[in-house]
């Protein structure tokens, strides 16, 4: 009986000596692949090529006539996203998207902007997500990072009258998130949402602002021509010529990072930034690439659908 136990123990030891290194090697390889993101579920999502979903308008641009989505608009994620932080990280100079004469008329109702962002970090005073900043006291801009030093706040609508002086807020580093800002001119109420959590809100007396000058994505340009570029990835930018309700924004957030616009009639522009700066809203507000902006095709290693 003892001899049998000894024999079995010896056989087990010989097995471990023979196959143990192989098992350990496989475990090391699997750990390395996991660290590289090979097993990230985002890699197995179906990707949408540029223009696979777009809006067709039966009337002229901005008309209230029927508008419909065309193509496959559900269940896909973009093939590429815009990397505005590439220039910041490499020191090549700023890069952003410029859109001429975008008709944001806040005198009629208000404005809503939604955007999906991934922030790499950085410590400069301001990193601008999008906006129009034609002159002090007018315009519309959203900052992803900033301190309470005048116009550099997380959200700025009027440099002298409405900003959120919360120097502790910034876009969260190292994860994709949904940022939405809705501003209602009729009652002077504005709200900012971070993954549909209310970051902050503010009220003011109505001001009649019209920001139809150059609109930028991936940066905000101040009147002194300083460019506050965003060090990160951006995709699926949507701008509406009205304040969207929290319920509408929640529905849009629920569609995910590749979601199509939810209010086609009041949509001004839709820039998926999926390999180009074209506007797929049917309003022909195509953007122009300025400086050093690249498109990232490996972005899904950083993304896990919820």
Buried (B, 14 or more C-beta within 10 A) or exposed (E): EEEEEEEEEEEEEEEEEEEEEEEEEEEEEEEEEEEEBEEBEBEEBEBBEBBBBBBEBEEEEBEEEEBEBEBEBEEBBBBBBBBBBBBBEEEEEBBBBBBEEBBBBBEEBBBBBBBBBBBBBBEEEBBBBBBBBBEBEBBBBBBBBBBBEBBBBBBBBBBEBBBBEBEEBBBBEEEBBBBBBBBBBEEBBBBBBBBEEEBBEBEBEBBEBBBBBBBBBBBBBBBEEBBBBBBBBBBBBBBBBBBBEEEBBBBBBEBBBBBBBBBBBBBBBBBBBBBBBBBBBBBEBBBEBBBBBBBBEEBBEBBBEE
